[in-house]
């Protein structure tokens, strides 16, 4: 009876995690595990290889502890049996061994995204260097920068450049063998090759490539056996002057990988992809919206770009929402409607930062290239008067104080002067894009 309860614990564990990982992950890593025996002291699991055992413990050790018996250390009491080492009882007849399944290596699973080409990549100061390096690698694989290591935050276009290199190589160097893979697909290939006893075939496939494009290498961290195989593949290709391009969310030195692999990845060119500036984000919004047959007004494009600035992928999501709303509701977009549709996507500054008049004066002085003393003074020079009005506008917008107190900070001005300045700038930024961008630049610098 107790053994049945323990067996049920394993079944319950499977039911629990099935919806908490991808179907590919579940099929490749969990389904091959078989329950051989269950007792109050421990359970015995049959796994196809050591990699599956490591995967189960690395990813679900804490979860297993809730369903299975525990050792004194608090670890789940599991005994593993590698299926390859099990002896089959002799039956006196020799049965023909079934033909191993043909492994589906990464070239069959990962396809190039046809939207990810150099022509569709919006270039700006934050990514100009990386784009140039990628074009150089695509034009002369194995002869420019090898390996090319591209790192940057989520959604900035690393995968776009990776696939662009793949497209360019296939179109301009048709004889080259090119593969674009994710790190997860590389790991799955190893497991499948071990299961089907075709590891040598898998190694030949990868080591005979001319261009290997690897996305998200950070997922190789803390997986020593897979890391070793990747490192061996890496060295085999580099020694043959074959091109390798790797993307990651952080530079090589910040990865929890072996010194050997980190050193290899730093052999060539390490290029950082930064967050795009305002003008680049606007260009991305305009290009993406036009590709969907949607003409987004410049003022709306700037408004969205000013509020979504860390992730290009989020910009695309925002465009999709606006396009859908405009078409389904047959409604022209304005700032109020856009703010309502995208409010949950907008990135706000930290609410804990205290903004003062001095912060605002410094920000305005820097952007408008005037002195703080001139803003607080009485000069009616056009540039200085405009800077003063912008500072007053931002002070009323950002500081939760009485109008009299804020006005007094501007060299003893009255609250009516402050209100006049606020209204003038509020009206002007609706029709003057240059001024609106300057105001947003000051605001962003103050809040960052």
Secondary structure, DSSP 8 states (H G I E B T S, - for coil): -HHHHHHHHHHHHHHHHHTTS-HHHIIIIITT-EEEEE-SS-EEEEESSHHHHHHHHHHHHHHHHHHS-B-TTSSB-EEEEEGGG------SS------------HHHH----TT-SGGG----TTTHHHHHHHHHHHHSTTTSSSSEEEEE-TTSSHHHHHHHHHHHHHHH-TTS-EEEEEHHHHHHHHHHHHHTT-HHHHHHHHHT-SEEEEE-GGGGTT-HHHHHHHHHHHHHHHHTT-EEEEEESS-GGGSSS-HHHHHHHTSSEEEEE----HHHHHHHHHHHHHHTT----HHHHHHHHHH--S-HHHHHHHHHHHHHHHHHHT----HHHHHHHHTTT-----TT----HHHHHHHHHHHHT--HHHHHS----HHHHHHHHHHHHHHHHH--S-HHHHHHTTTS--HHHHHHHHHHHHHHHHH-HHHHHHHHHHHHHHH-
